[in-house]
Amino acid sequence: MLNGVEIAASADDKYVTMLALAEGSLELDPFAAWLRSRCTPLPGRDAVQEPAPRYRAASRR
């Protein structure tokens, strides 16, 4: 669970997927699709994706 979201996949499926991502045999877009299809909000949370915080660009010196 992270940010009120649970990944609905077996431990083996998560392991194999993360390993494939780390070794480069799974590209980012297919990984994102895999992740989106398995993310479910926990009770009391109504959105899978929370709004991104807004950051100010740091001034350079």
GIWO-V812529 format. One record per run of one state. SS is the DSSP state (a for helix, b for strand, c for the rest). FROM is the first residue (numbers start at 0). LEN is the number of residues. Records with the same first field share a line. If there is no record, write none. Layout:
# GIWO-V812529
SS: FROM-LEN + FROM-LEN
This chain:
# GIWO-V812529
c: 0-1 + 2-2 + 7-3 + 23-4 + 41-20
b: 1-1 + 4-3 + 38-3
a: 10-13 + 27-11
